[in-house]
Amino acid sequence: MYFIFGRTAFCLAAMAVGALLGSLAGLWLPWLQGWGGWVGATLGVLLAGVRDGLRGHQVLEWLRSGNSTGAPRWRSAWGELAYRIERALLQRDKALAAEQQRLADFLSAIEASPNGVLLLDGKEQITWCNSVAAEHFGLDRQRDIGQRITNLVRLPAFVELLQMATQDEPVTLAYHPVELTLSVLVRHYGQGLRLVLSQDVTERLRAEAMRRDFVANVSHEIRTPLTVLTGFVETMSSLPLDDAARSRVLGLMTQQTRRMQSLVADLLTLAQLEGSPRPTADRWVSLADLLAQVEAEARGLSRERHALHFPALDEVEQILLAGSQGELQSAMTNLATNAVRYTPEGGRIDVVWQTRSGGEGVFEVRDTGVGIERQHLPRLTERFYRVDGSRSRETGGTGLGLSIVKHVVQRHSARLEIESEPGRGSVFRIVFPAARLRRTTRGAVAREV
């Protein structure tokens, strides 16, 4: 109201001044007498109109500039109008910034999701995707925005999935360009918009396949000796056998029984390794004692059919290893006895200990056995994986030894290295970190172990 009164007062003042000037002009110009006041008043009104027009033009120019601040400041109706527009624009900008921040926070939360999120418009064009979805479908998050998804992902099963009106359960797709198996779910929302959710299930399916293979392998490994034992029991119960035949049958039954015992023992060892906490690094084990037990096992299995060479115990008696004595002995014994099993009679097996300059400790088993082809090396530590299954069963192996070694090595923060070449033997090496080694006197070893 103040600004309205101010504008009215300005107009009246302009009219009064104009009328006064018109009357004075009538004194010098006789022909204006009687009309001078009206002419002056009209000029005053025009002057007020011009001023309002100029201010209105300035307000329009400010609005066209797109600035939310810097509105003209006048004590008039135009000033009040500009002020209120400026305040409305500032409130709009503040609300827009808050909405943009909420959107950014929402997209950041989706970006942190372990699942892929892909947003499509009504024409199946990509409007947004997180980095996981880009990795799953082989997309470029910047370049591919606005591209039609079916032009980039040409998997027929995926295209068919997009055309479905509803989808109740995720569909598993093998996407070969990125070597992944994806679980994909499509949801419709808004006006023809689609949300594509993807999850990498490659490792889960691989683990399920390994579990199925493990159960099948265990069943097969146990079924074979059970079948043999069943046959021998039926033979002994139905046929009259002399002492020599009976002794032979009992020997074979004993052999199969021990095979099942070894298999069960290895399975229990694996279960214990996978289900128990890591061994602490404050329990120290004598390396000399470990090597003495490994040598006894290897020589007992070899029965002087191989040339076995072990480190002199006085060379390693001051070395301690941090970890579980039972697990370390199991891993080292498995490597040594494997070398005995797969080295022909008369071959040479060397068990070596070496402390490297950086402080790492190396337990190494070298043999002159049959060797292993390169393509088999990455899979040697898988359960029941055998390069030559018939030879493994002949030598009494369960197919779990190297899997046990792998678990023990990982639980002791060490690493397993394998080198082999057909016809030139193999080298199996456990490398312990420097933090797992300590040197002390023999008397201190007895007190700490």
RODO-2510 file (C-alpha; in nm, 4 decimals, decimal comma):
residues 449
     n   res          X          Y          Z
     1     m     0,0000     0,0000     0,0000
     2     y     0,2916     0,2330     0,0783
     3     f     0,4240     0,1981    -0,2762
     4     i     0,0778     0,2558    -0,4271
     5     f     0,0370     0,5760    -0,2260
     6     g     0,3893     0,6813    -0,3246
     7     r     0,3137     0,6323    -0,6946
     8     t    -0,0167     0,8269    -0,6563
     9     a     0,1615     1,1094    -0,4762
    10     f     0,4260     1,1231    -0,7530
    11     c     0,1532     1,1470    -1,0182
    12     l    -0,0323     1,4233    -0,8290
    13     a     0,2920     1,6127    -0,7751
    14     a     0,3791     1,5782    -1,1419
    15     m     0,0323     1,7007    -1,2364
    16     a     0,0565     1,9965    -0,9984
    17     v     0,3994     2,0950    -1,1241
    18     g     0,2777     2,0530    -1,4818
    19     a    -0,0305     2,2655    -1,4132
    20     l     0,1810     2,5401    -1,2486
    21     l     0,4237     2,5397    -1,5394
    22     g     0,1286     2,5508    -1,7826
    23     s    -0,0267     2,8514    -1,6023
    24     l     0,3064     3,0371    -1,6041
    25     a     0,3441     2,9592    -1,9737
    26     g    -0,0048     3,1097    -2,0302
    27     l     0,1214     3,4459    -1,8993
    28     w     0,3766     3,4714    -2,1825
    29     l     0,1725     3,2864    -2,4444
    30     p    -0,1749     3,4363    -2,4566
    31     w    -0,3120     3,1606    -2,6769
    32     l    -0,2436     2,9081    -2,3932
    33     q    -0,4517     3,1024    -2,1450
    34     g    -0,7235     2,8735    -2,0100
    35     w    -0,5513     2,5623    -2,1413
    36     g    -0,2113     2,5889    -1,9762
    37     g    -0,3168     2,4072    -1,6590
    38     w    -0,4650     2,1183    -1,8531
    39     v    -0,1650     2,0875    -2,0784
    40     g     0,0700     2,0916    -1,7788
    41     a    -0,1337     1,8288    -1,5969
    42     t    -0,1282     1,6075    -1,9066
    43     l     0,2491     1,6455    -1,9356
    44     g     0,2808     1,5472    -1,5668
    45     v     0,0790     1,2305    -1,6238
    46     l     0,2908     1,1450    -1,9307
    47     l     0,6094     1,1993    -1,7292
    48     a     0,4863     0,9585    -1,4611
    49     g     0,3935     0,7051    -1,7304
    50     v     0,7389     0,7316    -1,8917
    51     r     0,9050     0,6740    -1,5579
    52     d     0,6901     0,3640    -1,4928
    53     g     0,7595     0,2363    -1,8425
    54     l     1,1360     0,2692    -1,7955
    55     r     1,1223     0,0856    -1,4640
    56     g     0,9027    -0,1873    -1,6118
    57     h     1,1541    -0,2250    -1,8947
    58     q     1,4386    -0,2590    -1,6424
    59     v     1,2461    -0,5297    -1,4546
    60     l     1,1873    -0,7189    -1,7808
    61     e     1,5555    -0,6948    -1,8719
    62     w     1,6482    -0,8339    -1,5304
    63     l     1,4064    -1,1239    -1,5777
    64     r     1,5460    -1,1947    -1,9249
    65     s     1,8993    -1,2083    -1,7844
    66     g     1,8094    -1,5260    -1,5931
    67     n     1,9683    -1,4042    -1,2681
    68     s     1,7964    -1,4994    -0,9453
    69     t     1,9485    -1,2014    -0,7648
    70     g     2,0221    -0,8380    -0,8462
    71     a     1,6608    -0,7238    -0,8826
    72     p     1,6111    -0,3433    -0,9118
    73     r     1,5547    -0,1744    -0,5768
    74     w     1,2946     0,1062    -0,5954
    75     r     1,0472     0,2358    -0,3416
    76     s     0,7656     0,1838    -0,5893
    77     a     0,5258    -0,0810    -0,7179
    78     w     0,7863    -0,2001    -0,9698
    79     g     1,0431    -0,2315    -0,6917
    80     e     0,7993    -0,4315    -0,4794
    81     l     0,7146    -0,6563    -0,7763
    82     a     1,0842    -0,7142    -0,8576
    83     y     1,1593    -0,7930    -0,4913
    84     r     0,8796    -1,0505    -0,4684
    85     i     0,9858    -1,2144    -0,7962
    86     e     1,3458    -1,2289    -0,6738
    87     r     1,2394    -1,3922    -0,3477
    88     a     1,0271    -1,6500    -0,5359
    89     l     1,3196    -1,7297    -0,7671
    90     l     1,5562    -1,7752    -0,4719
    91     q     1,3085    -2,0089    -0,3021
    92     r     1,2726    -2,2030    -0,6280
    93     d     1,6520    -2,2330    -0,6650
    94     k     1,6840    -2,3481    -0,3055
    95     a     1,4129    -2,6141    -0,3506
    96     l     1,5696    -2,7237    -0,6810
    97     a     1,9132    -2,7556    -0,5194
    98     a     1,7635    -2,9636    -0,2386
    99     e     1,5912    -3,1918    -0,4896
   100     q     1,9127    -3,2251    -0,6911
   101     q     2,1040    -3,3171    -0,3754
   102     r     1,8432    -3,5787    -0,2842
   103     l     1,8680    -3,7195    -0,6369
   104     a     2,2477    -3,7235    -0,6167
   105     d     2,2322    -3,9025    -0,2799
   106     f     1,9857    -4,1547    -0,4219
   107     l     2,2035    -4,2222    -0,7262
   108     s     2,5098    -4,2530    -0,5014
   109     a     2,3261    -4,5138    -0,2956
   110     i     2,2392    -4,7063    -0,6134
   111     e     2,5998    -4,6705    -0,7298
   112     a     2,7139    -4,8339    -0,4062
   113     s     2,4838    -5,1308    -0,4644
   114     p     2,6556    -5,4619    -0,5453
   115     n     2,3876    -5,5203    -0,8091
   116     g     2,3603    -5,3617    -1,1520
   117     v     2,0877    -5,0969    -1,2037
   118     l     1,9907    -4,9878    -1,5554
   119     l     1,7155    -4,7314    -1,6332
   120     l     1,5444    -4,7394    -1,9743
   121     d     1,2934    -4,4992    -2,1277
   122     g     0,9882    -4,5932    -2,3319
   123     k     1,2039    -4,6477    -2,6423
   124     e     1,4424    -4,8838    -2,4599
   125     q     1,7085    -4,6134    -2,4578
   126     i     1,9512    -4,5953    -2,1650
   127     t     1,8846    -4,2980    -1,9369
   128     w     2,1174    -4,3994    -1,6521
   129     c     2,3167    -4,6962    -1,5251
   130     n     2,5524    -4,7595    -1,2365
   131     s     2,9089    -4,8864    -1,2792
   132     v     2,8110    -5,2436    -1,1890
   133     a     2,5504    -5,2582    -1,4672
   134     a     2,8041    -5,1087    -1,7089
   135     e     3,0467    -5,3860    -1,6156
   136     h     2,7800    -5,6562    -1,6411
   137     f     2,6620    -5,5553    -1,9896
   138     g     2,9880    -5,4154    -2,1260
   139     l     2,8596    -5,0560    -2,1480
   140     d     3,0273    -4,7146    -2,1431
   141     r     2,8469    -4,4999    -1,8876
   142     q     2,9114    -4,1748    -2,0772
   143     r     2,9094    -4,2762    -2,4415
   144     d     2,6126    -4,5160    -2,4306
   145     i     2,3622    -4,2874    -2,2558
   146     g     2,0731    -4,2384    -2,4994
   147     q     2,1612    -4,5517    -2,6963
   148     r     1,9074    -4,8279    -2,7419
   149     i     1,9992    -5,1153    -2,5135
   150     t     1,9104    -5,3841    -2,7688
   151     n     2,1674    -5,2340    -3,0075
   152     l     2,4370    -5,2855    -2,7440
   153     v     2,3253    -5,6108    -2,5788
   154     r     2,2189    -5,8426    -2,8592
   155     l     2,1647    -6,1536    -2,6492
   156     p     1,8336    -6,3014    -2,7773
   157     a     1,7258    -6,4111    -2,4302
   158     f     1,7802    -6,0556    -2,2978
   159     v     1,5836    -5,8990    -2,5860
   160     e     1,3001    -6,1438    -2,5223
   161     l     1,3097    -6,0579    -2,1542
   162     l     1,2619    -5,6868    -2,2298
   163     q     0,9525    -5,7652    -2,4374
   164     m     0,7804    -5,9556    -2,1562
   165     a     0,4848    -5,7749    -2,0002
   166     t     0,5557    -5,9107    -1,6515
   167     q     0,8368    -6,1052    -1,4912
   168     d     0,7960    -6,2868    -1,1629
   169     e     1,1369    -6,4483    -1,1203
   170     p     1,4903    -6,3456    -1,2255
   171     v     1,6228    -6,5061    -1,5429
   172     t     1,9771    -6,6426    -1,5587
   173     l     2,1695    -6,5380    -1,8698
   174     a     2,5165    -6,6438    -1,9813
   175     y     2,6661    -6,3247    -2,1265
   176     h     2,9758    -6,4367    -2,3162
   177     p     3,1243    -6,0988    -2,4224
   178     v     3,2171    -6,0345    -2,0574
   179     e     3,2289    -6,4017    -1,9506
   180     l     2,9664    -6,3623    -1,6796
   181     t     2,6524    -6,5440    -1,5758
   182     l     2,3909    -6,2850    -1,4802
   183     s     2,0626    -6,3047    -1,2961
   184     v     1,8444    -6,0370    -1,4610
   185     l     1,5113    -5,8944    -1,3446
   186     v     1,3085    -5,6350    -1,5419
   187     r     1,0457    -5,4164    -1,3723
   188     h     0,8058    -5,1738    -1,5476
   189     y     0,7252    -4,8355    -1,3920
   190     g     0,5933    -4,4947    -1,4950
   191     q     0,4852    -4,4402    -1,8548
   192     g     0,6598    -4,7250    -2,0365
   193     l     0,9815    -4,6938    -1,8315
   194     r     1,1811    -5,0017    -1,7300
   195     l     1,4188    -5,0845    -1,4483
   196     v     1,6733    -5,3599    -1,5238
   197     l     1,8381    -5,5222    -1,2202
   198     s     2,1349    -5,7539    -1,2719
   199     q     2,3410    -5,9688    -1,0352
   200     d     2,6630    -6,1559    -1,1077
   201     v     2,5981    -6,5185    -1,0091
   202     t     2,9051    -6,6649    -1,1812
   203     e     3,0861    -6,7572    -0,8597
   204     r     2,7703    -6,8833    -0,6923
   205     l     2,6894    -7,1174    -0,9809
   206     r     3,0517    -7,2290    -0,9945
   207     a     3,0431    -7,3040    -0,6217
   208     e     2,7187    -7,4986    -0,6632
   209     a     2,8728    -7,6969    -0,9482
   210     m     3,1802    -7,7667    -0,7374
   211     r     2,9603    -7,8823    -0,4508
   212     r     2,7681    -8,1166    -0,6804
   213     d     3,0926    -8,2493    -0,8238
   214     f     3,2318    -8,2910    -0,4738
   215     v     2,9324    -8,4955    -0,3593
   216     a     2,9469    -8,7047    -0,6767
   217     n     3,3207    -8,7623    -0,6368
   218     v     3,2902    -8,8575    -0,2700
   219     s     3,0094    -9,0989    -0,3547
   220     h     3,2182    -9,2521    -0,6317
   221     e     3,5326    -9,2767    -0,4198
   222     i     3,3486    -9,4525    -0,1375
   223     r     3,1324    -9,6686    -0,3630
   224     t     3,4326    -9,8287    -0,5344
   225     p     3,5963    -9,9806    -0,2224
   226     l     3,2543   -10,0676    -0,0789
   227     t     3,1723   -10,2611    -0,3947
   228     v     3,5025   -10,4450    -0,3676
   229     l     3,4453   -10,5232    -0,0004
   230     t     3,0915   -10,6417    -0,0690
   231     g     3,2150   -10,8727    -0,3414
   232     f     3,4848   -11,0211    -0,1187
   233     v     3,2402   -11,0719     0,1691
   234     e     3,0019   -11,2587    -0,0640
   235     t     3,2911   -11,4632    -0,1980
   236     m     3,4088   -11,5622     0,1492
   237     s     3,0583   -11,6470     0,2620
   238     s     2,9611   -11,8498    -0,0438
   239     l     3,2807   -12,0208    -0,1607
   240     p     3,5157   -12,2504     0,0279
   241     l     3,8635   -12,0886     0,0181
   242     d     4,1958   -12,2347     0,1124
   243     d     4,4294   -12,0491     0,3439
   244     a     4,6242   -11,8813     0,0634
   245     a     4,3105   -11,7534    -0,1134
   246     r     4,1587   -11,6411     0,2162
   247     s     4,4761   -11,4565     0,3058
   248     r     4,4819   -11,2834    -0,0331
   249     v     4,1157   -11,1805    -0,0053
   250     l     4,1659   -11,0474     0,3460
   251     g     4,4677   -10,8495     0,2304
   252     l     4,2676   -10,6875    -0,0494
   253     m     3,9835   -10,6112     0,1905
   254     t     4,2293   -10,4502     0,4292
   255     q     4,3680   -10,2410     0,1448
   256     q     4,0224   -10,1122     0,0478
   257     t     3,9341   -10,0464     0,4107
   258     r     4,2465    -9,8357     0,4542
   259     r     4,1605    -9,6492     0,1376
   260     m     3,8201    -9,5540     0,2788
   261     q     3,9812    -9,4606     0,6095
   262     s     4,2254    -9,2314     0,4291
   263     l     3,9427    -9,0729     0,2326
   264     v     3,7326    -9,0118     0,5429
   265     a     4,0357    -8,8741     0,7289
   266     d     4,1114    -8,6304     0,4460
   267     l     3,7474    -8,5221     0,4285
   268     l     3,7445    -8,4553     0,8012
   269     t     4,0705    -8,2619     0,7698
   270     l     3,9226    -8,0438     0,4954
   271     a     3,6056    -7,9838     0,6967
   272     q     3,8132    -7,8837     0,9975
   273     l     4,0299    -7,6479     0,7926
   274     e     3,7277    -7,4766     0,6374
   275     g     3,5266    -7,4526     0,9579
   276     s     3,7870    -7,3499     1,2155
   277     p     3,9440    -7,0069     1,2748
   278     r     4,2884    -6,9290     1,1380
   279     p     4,5766    -7,0473     1,3537
   280     t     4,7267    -6,7685     1,5614
   281     a     5,0728    -6,6357     1,4844
   282     d     5,1900    -6,6582     1,8447
   283     r     5,2269    -7,0365     1,8500
   284     w     5,5749    -7,1430     1,7376
   285     v     5,6612    -7,4839     1,5959
   286     s     6,0058    -7,6364     1,5533
   287     l     6,0920    -7,6783     1,1834
   288     a     6,3365    -7,9572     1,2710
   289     d     6,0593    -8,1579     1,4367
   290     l     5,8306    -8,1045     1,1376
   291     l     6,0942    -8,2193     0,8893
   292     a     6,1786    -8,5233     1,0999
   293     q     5,8151    -8,6354     1,0927
   294     v     5,7852    -8,5633     0,7179
   295     e     6,1006    -8,7693     0,6518
   296     a     5,9687    -9,0624     0,8535
   297     e     5,6397    -9,0633     0,6578
   298     a     5,8092    -9,0347     0,3196
   299     r     6,0667    -9,3081     0,3906
   300     g     5,7973    -9,5398     0,5250
   301     l     5,5949    -9,4977     0,2042
   302     s     5,8979    -9,5278    -0,0244
   303     r     6,0411    -9,8374     0,1470
   304     e     6,3839    -9,7601     0,0001
   305     r     6,2560    -9,7593    -0,3590
   306     h     6,3675    -9,3967    -0,4100
   307     a     6,6679    -9,1822    -0,3335
   308     l     6,5376    -8,9461    -0,0645
   309     h     6,7341    -8,6416     0,0518
   310     f     6,6307    -8,4220     0,3471
   311     p     6,7987    -8,1237     0,5141
   312     a     7,0311    -8,2003     0,8016
   313     l     6,8328    -8,1332     1,1179
   314     d     7,1169    -7,9381     1,2792
   315     e     7,0877    -7,6867     0,9931
   316     v     6,7243    -7,6046     1,0737
   317     e     6,7000    -7,6714     1,4463
   318     q     6,7064    -7,2996     1,5300
   319     i     6,4166    -7,2131     1,2989
   320     l     6,0631    -7,1773     1,4258
   321     l     5,7432    -7,1475     1,2220
   322     a     5,4325    -6,9695     1,3529
   323     g     5,1121    -7,1683     1,3163
   324     s     4,9463    -7,5020     1,3785
   325     q     5,1861    -7,7942     1,4040
   326     g     4,9258    -8,0455     1,2853
   327     e     4,8303    -7,8393     0,9784
   328     l     5,1899    -7,7622     0,8819
   329     q     5,2896    -8,1255     0,9186
   330     s     4,9892    -8,2335     0,7080
   331     a     5,0767    -7,9924     0,4235
   332     m     5,4472    -8,0784     0,4168
   333     t     5,3811    -8,4527     0,4429
   334     n     5,1292    -8,4398     0,1594
   335     l     5,3831    -8,2802    -0,0719
   336     a     5,6564    -8,5294     0,0203
   337     t     5,4355    -8,8397    -0,0059
   338     n     5,2878    -8,7163    -0,3366
   339     a     5,6412    -8,6992    -0,4733
   340     v     5,6987    -9,0584    -0,3601
   341     r     5,3749    -9,1787    -0,5196
   342     y     5,4367    -9,0174    -0,8570
   343     t     5,8090    -9,0843    -0,8884
   344     p     5,9033    -9,4175    -1,0472
   345     e     6,1165    -9,6587    -0,8520
   346     g     6,4802    -9,5507    -0,8520
   347     g     6,3901    -9,1832    -0,8883
   348     r     6,5235    -8,9001    -0,6735
   349     i     6,3295    -8,6801    -0,4303
   350     d     6,4828    -8,3754    -0,2608
   351     v     6,3180    -8,1976     0,0307
   352     v     6,4830    -7,8562     0,0777
   353     w     6,4516    -7,5682     0,3217
   354     q     6,5790    -7,2250     0,2249
   355     t     6,5692    -6,8874     0,3993
   356     r     6,5697    -6,6091     0,1436
   357     s     6,7476    -6,2776     0,1810
   358     g     6,4185    -6,0971     0,2380
   359     g     6,3374    -6,3203     0,5348
   360     e     6,0929    -6,5546     0,3585
   361     g     6,1138    -6,9250     0,4326
   362     v     6,0792    -7,1814     0,1520
   363     f     5,9852    -7,5483     0,1948
   364     e     6,0452    -7,7204    -0,1376
   365     v     5,9926    -8,0719    -0,2690
   366     r     6,1623    -8,1683    -0,5961
   367     d     6,1184    -8,4997    -0,7730
   368     t     6,2217    -8,6716    -1,0943
   369     g     5,8765    -8,8159    -1,1508
   370     v     5,6491    -8,8241    -1,4539
   371     g     5,5794    -8,4493    -1,4455
   372     i     5,2560    -8,2637    -1,5203
   373     e     5,1422    -8,0894    -1,8357
   374     r     5,0996    -7,7129    -1,8141
   375     q     4,7208    -7,7074    -1,8671
   376     h     4,6664    -7,9167    -1,5535
   377     l     4,8677    -7,6953    -1,3145
   378     p     4,5940    -7,4363    -1,2318
   379     r     4,3508    -7,7135    -1,1291
   380     l     4,5795    -7,9347    -0,9224
   381     t     4,4488    -7,8010    -0,5908
   382     e     4,0849    -7,8727    -0,6750
   383     r     3,9248    -8,1514    -0,4770
   384     f     3,9478    -8,4918    -0,6454
   385     y     4,1161    -8,3436    -0,9512
   386     r     4,3534    -8,6005    -1,0943
   387     v     4,5823    -8,5771    -1,3941
   388     d     4,5858    -8,9574    -1,4146
   389     g     4,3025    -9,1064    -1,2102
   390     s     4,4049    -9,4689    -1,2557
   391     r     4,7615    -9,4049    -1,1377
   392     s     4,6386    -9,2037    -0,8388
   393     r     4,4200    -9,4919    -0,7220
   394     e     4,7028    -9,7395    -0,7751
   395     t     4,9320    -9,5343    -0,5534
   396     g     4,6685    -9,4912    -0,2819
   397     g     4,5954    -9,1210    -0,3271
   398     t     4,2561    -8,9773    -0,2340
   399     g     4,2672    -8,6752    -0,4628
   400     l     4,2387    -8,4389    -0,1653
   401     g     4,6017    -8,3956    -0,0665
   402     l     4,6806    -8,0813    -0,2655
   403     s     4,3461    -7,9292    -0,1700
   404     i     4,4468    -7,9726     0,1950
   405     v     4,7860    -7,8184     0,1191
   406     k     4,6189    -7,5167    -0,0438
   407     h     4,3953    -7,4548     0,2580
   408     v     4,6822    -7,4876     0,5048
   409     v     4,8986    -7,2512     0,3005
   410     q     4,6251    -6,9878     0,2866
   411     r     4,5539    -7,0178     0,6589
   412     h     4,9233    -6,9483     0,7322
   413     s     4,9456    -6,6431     0,5021
   414     a     5,1823    -6,8346     0,2753
   415     r     5,1637    -6,9196    -0,0942
   416     l     5,1930    -7,2398    -0,2973
   417     e     5,4060    -7,2449    -0,6124
   418     i     5,4079    -7,5344    -0,8599
   419     e     5,6508    -7,5960    -1,1446
   420     s     5,6363    -7,9070    -1,3599
   421     e     5,7141    -8,0412    -1,7049
   422     p     5,6293    -8,3841    -1,8450
   423     g     5,9261    -8,6181    -1,8213
   424     r     6,1317    -8,3781    -1,6067
   425     g     5,9612    -8,4011    -1,2700
   426     s     5,7911    -8,1425    -1,0518
   427     v     5,8697    -7,8809    -0,7902
   428     f     5,6160    -7,7956    -0,5168
   429     r     5,7081    -7,4980    -0,3042
   430     i     5,5504    -7,3398     0,0066
   431     v     5,6737    -6,9836     0,0643
   432     f     5,6211    -6,8575     0,4209
   433     p     5,6272    -6,4810     0,4918
   434     a     5,9097    -6,3440     0,7033
   435     a     5,6655    -6,2657     0,9860
   436     r     5,6044    -6,6410     1,0272
   437     l     5,9730    -6,7240     1,0864
   438     r     6,1946    -6,6872     1,3894
   439     r     6,5426    -6,8039     1,4832
   440     t     6,6253    -6,9170     1,8350
   441     t     6,8435    -7,1621     2,0238
   442     r     6,7539    -7,5271     2,0535
   443     g     6,6842    -7,4913     2,4252
   444     a     6,4470    -7,2031     2,3581
   445     v     6,2673    -7,4136     2,0971
   446     a     6,1889    -7,6807     2,3527
   447     r     6,0452    -7,4211     2,5881
   448     e     5,8312    -7,2387     2,3285
   449     v     5,6816    -7,5256     2,1311
***
